[in-house]
Amino acid sequence: QVQLVESGGGLVQAGGSLRLSCAASGRTSSTYAMGWFRQAPGKEREFVTAISLNGITSYYADSVKGRFTISRDNAKNTVYLEMNSLKPEDTAVYYCAAKRFWIAYTQPHEYEYWGQGTQVTVSS
């Protein structure tokens, strides 16, 4: 019903910036809340940020608050993650995900659809 494809990952130096994109397809994609998660080697997948279907409400993990910004353009069926002041500890595979209902948005198992992930590596 919903397909997600992330892009924009890469290798950057500490303090640099990246902008990730998540392109969604499917007839009902604009009705879903969207989230970004990340998973570092040897660690569990963790919540980064989420945005409501209309784009007016968003939440951030404390670890990225003030540095990352989530946004969405429903006309383009695309969600973005602007990442600034990157730190080596931000290194991970970043995934976008979609879910119905604006509840439990920090829990990976609550999301119905996932992209393939894009690697972000921050060097020191």
C-alpha positions, -999 to +999 in steps of 0.1 A: +000+000+000+029+024+008+064+021-005+093+042+010+127+049-005+154+069+014+182+088-001+208+114+008+230+095+031+268+097+029+300+104+047+305+138+063+328+153+089+318+161+124+299+194+124+287+190+089+252+186+075+232+162+055+196+163+041+179+129+039+148+124+017+121+097+019+100+094-012+067+077-006+044+061-032+010+046-029-025+061-031-029+066+006+007+077+015-004+113+025-027+099+052+002+085+072+023+099+100+060+095+092+090+088+113+128+086+111+147+059+130+183+049+131+203+018+139+240+018+147+261-014+147+254-035+178+226-013+189+188-015+187+168+007+163+160+040+180+136+068+174+149+100+159+119+121+150+083+119+137+058+142+120+020+141+118+002+136+085-005+173+081+030+183+090+021+207+118+032+185+147+066+169+152+087+154+179+123+147+184+145+125+205+165+144+230+198+134+214+189+152+181+167+181+194+179+214+181+201+198+155+177+178+133+146+190+116+118+169+101+095+182+074+072+169+048+058+180+014+026+161+009+023+174-027+056+156-035+049+127-012+083+133+004+096+136+040+129+152+048+154+150+076+177+180+078+207+170+099+230+197+112+260+198+136+265+161+130+285+141+156+303+107+152+276+092+175+250+100+148+266+074+126+239+048+117+216+035+091+187+058+089+152+045+081+120+063+073+088+047+083+050+052+080+021+045+103-015+052+107-027+071+137-007+097+157+000+075+186+030+055+198+052+072+173+085+065+191+080+027+189+094+010+158+071-020+160+041+004+156+051+014+121+036-004+092+059+004+064+097+009+062+122+020+037+155+002+029+176+026+049+204+049+040+239+050+056+251+081+074+287+081+086+301+110+105+339+111+108+358+128+136 
